[in-house]
Amino acid sequence: YDYRVLAFNDNGDSEYSNVSSATTDPAGQGTAVVVGSINVSTVNAGKGQKRGQVTIIVVDDQGAAVANAVVSGDFTGDITEPGVTGPATNGSGSTTITTVGSSKPLNNLTFCVTTITHPTLTDFSANVCGSL
């Protein structure tokens, strides 16, 4: 990138410097997986019933999307389904898990990520939750 400097002090302002350029170091490689975002929603199951659904984005500790991570966690609330595991994340780091059960109404639902495993990055083990 290019830049110019303008200095200020008690003795007055300087003129702009000549244009100079600099480069930044590329981002380092990630070493661990983390939850980038979690979004809990509902989907129609027919006859007024709703299923819970969660979309989780997995990133590495440098913020890059992580493919092939497997997310596990627990649904609680109007539908309780502990220990569910979703499909591996796609190239955008996204995976979606839908409840097997349904509820009418479905107003109270939380999903807590408990683990994320990955073949080459350090696994995640904690509770990160999202709710309706």
Disulfide bonds with the S-S distance in Angstrom:
Cys112-Cys129 1.90
